[in-house]
Amino acid sequence: MDRVREGYCDVVNPFRADQVSRVSLRTEDVDVIAFMTRNARPLLPHLAELDARGLRYYFQYTLTGYPRQLETNTPTVADTLDTLHRLVEHVGPDRLIWRYDPILFTTLTPPVHHTEEFACLAEALDGLTRRVTVSIMDDYRWARARLKRLEEAGVLRLDISPEDAEFGHTIYSLANTAREHGMEIFSCAEPIDLSPYGIAPGKCIDDAYLRRTFGIEVSGRKDPSQRKPCGCVVSKDIGTYNTCRHGCVYCYATRSI
């Protein structure tokens, strides 16, 4: 909020500390803000100010309900649902996108866990959102050491590939559950084609979604700075690596957990 009030922020390249770019946060320069978060509660008191400034915004909100061994410091599901109810009272369901990602197959979270947990969360979120995003966990270098420590503690990753019947059954179940609760379902930066199971490729920064939700036209050009499977259109990422304290073992953006 300090940066919004100042009208700009400076962003350090996570791979080149000597490269700093200034991004305008002035209302006339911002089409829309996409908040990527697991906990919007600290922002709730400031939403009215964002509105008064004329800023458009929406939320990509991660909620997986994983065991504490995998997500050591995330808000509880109950606390998250309370925050989401308060958030949707202000922004409405079209401006909240649920993220159930990444999907991580372990002895703690086998396929049946995902079908059951996703169903419970979808029921709790029925009416709060109309869109959900999923993805399969990628093998990030920074997460390998944490996952190795988990293995030493007896929590093993399961080798389940797209060719396995239980993979298809799980993904197909998620797609059906989402639709039963009035949600469109998309994948995110997913190299695996999930469309045979009813999940189309999606974009976190989606020109069609922005047009439908906010009535604005933005460039449909793919952001060249993103990896190949990512479909997001051109945007500015002002997040900072190594600042999150949620302690998710699969995280690609935090080294110090």
N, C-alpha and C positions, 0 to 999 in steps of 0.2 A: 504494500500500500504506500510505503514511503516512495518507492520508485514511480508508482502511478502518479502520485502528487507532484513529483519532480518532473514528470513527463518523459523520462528516458531511463534506460538501464544499460550498463556496460557488461558485455558477455565475453568471458575468456574462452578461447578455443581449448577444449579439454586435452588436446594432443599437442598444442603449441602455446605455452603460457605467455609467450611474447606477442601473441596475436589477440588483440582486444577490439571488439566491434561495438559500436553504440547503436542501440535499437530504440527508436522513438516509441513512446507509449502515449503520445497525444491522441486524443479521441479521433481527430481528423486523419491520423496516419494508421489507425488500427481498424482492420475489417472486423475481427473477432478474436477473442482470447479463448484458447482451449486450456483449461486447467486439468492437468494430469495428476491425480492424487489418490491417496488412500484415506485421507483425513481432511475434509473441508471444514471441520468445526471451527478452527481459528479464523476462517474467512467469513463465517456467517454474519458477524456484526458489521461487516464492511460491504455487504452486497448492495445495500441501499445507496451507498456512496458511489459504487461502480455504476449503478443505474442512473444516478443523478448526473454523473459525468458523461452519460451517453455511450458508455462502453458496452458492446455486445460480448457475451461470454457463454460458455457451456462447460460441462464437466465430463471428463473421461474418468470413471471412478472404479478403481480395482477393489474387488471383494471376492476372495476365494475360500475363506473359512478353513485354511489349512491348519494342521496341528502346530503347536508352538515350536517343535523341533525344526520346522521349515520356515516359520515366520515368527521370530522371537519377540518382536515388540510392536506388532501391528495392533490397531484398536480391535476389540472383540467384535464379533458379529453383531451382538446386541447393541453395542455402542455405535457401530457403523450404521445399523438400520435406524437408530434414533436420529443420527445426523442426517441421513438421507431423507427421512420424513420431513425434517425441518427445512432441508435444502429445497425439496420439491415444492413445499408450500410457497416458496419464494419464486423459483424459476420454472416450475412445471415439469412434467415428465419428458417433454421433447428435448429439453436441454440437459438431460442426464443420460449418459451412456454407461451401462454397466460393463466392466471388463472382468471376465473370468479367465485370467491368463497370468502366467503361463500354466498350461496343463502339464503337471510333473507326475510321472508314474514312478512310485516308490512302494516299498513294502508298507509304508504308512498310508499311501494314497494310491492304491491299485485302481484299476478301471472301475470297479463297483463303487469305490468311494466317490469318484467323480460323477457318476450317474445319480447317486443318492444325494450328494451334497449340492450339486447343481440344481436338482429338483427342489430341495428345501429352500435354497436361496432364491430361486425363480419364483416360488410361491410367495415368499416374503416380499419380493420386489414387484409383484404383480400390481400394476397401476402406477408404480413409481417411475417406470422407464418403458420405452418402447423399442429399445435397441440393446443388443449385447454383443460383445466382441470376445473371441477366443483365439488362442494360439497354443501351439505345442512348444515346450521349452527347447530353446536352442542351447548348444554346447558352448557357453561363454568361458573364455579363459579365466576370468577373474573369479568365477564361481566354482571352478574345478576343485580347488583346495578345500573349500567349505564342504562340498559334496563328498570329498574323500574322507574328511573328518566324520561326516555322518555315517559313511560306510563302516568306519572303524568302530562306531558306536552301535552298529547293528541295523542302521536304516539303509537299505540297499535300493539303488535305482533298478527299475525293471526294464528289461530290454524288450519293449513292445514296439513293433514297427507297423507302418501303414498296411503291410501285407497280412498282418495278423487279424483274425476274425474279431477278436475282442477289441481291437483298435476301432474298427469300423462300427461295431455295435455301440461302443461308447460315444463316438462322435455323432452317430445317427441319433442316439438317445438324447444328447444335448440339443440337437436341432429340433427334434420333436417337442421336447419340454419347453424350449423357448417359445415356439409357436403356440403351444397350449396356453401360455401366459401372455399372449399378445405382443411378443417381442420379435423383431427382425433379428437375425443372427448372421454375423460376418466373421471372417478370419482377419488377422492382423499380421502383415509382413510374413506370411506363412508360405514357405517354399513347397509344402505339401498341398496338393490340390484336394480341398475338402468339399468341393462342389458335388461330387457323387453322393455325399451324405447330407446334402441340403444346406451347406454353408458356403456362401459366395465369398470371393475375396473382397476385403473391405479396406477402408482408409480411415485413419484417425482424423486426419485433416481432409475432409471430404467435400469437394465442391458441390456435389448434388445435395448433400445434407445441409450445407450452409445456405444454399439457395432455397431449399424447402423450409428450413427452420427460421431463417432470418430475412429471407427475401432479398439477399444480396448476391451479386455476381463476383466470383473470384476466378483467378486463373485456374484452368484445369490441367496445367502442365505439371508433370511429376517433378517433385523436388529432387534435383540432381545430387544433393548432398546426402540423401538417404540410400540405404542399401537396396539392392536390386529387387527383392520381394516386396519392399514397402511401396504402397500406392499413394502415399500422401502427396497432396499438391504443395506447391511452393509456400514455405512458411519460415518463420524465425523461431528457433528453439532458444529460450532464455533460461532453461534449467541449468543446474550446476552439478557435475559429478561429485561423488564423495561427500554429500551433505545429508543424505537420508539416514535416519536412525531407526528405521523399522526392522532392520536385521533379517531380511529375507535371504536364505542361503543361496537362492538361484539368481540373485541380482547381478546384472551386468554393469551397473553404474556406481557401485560402491566397493572399494577395495578393503576398507578398514573394519570388516566384521568377520 
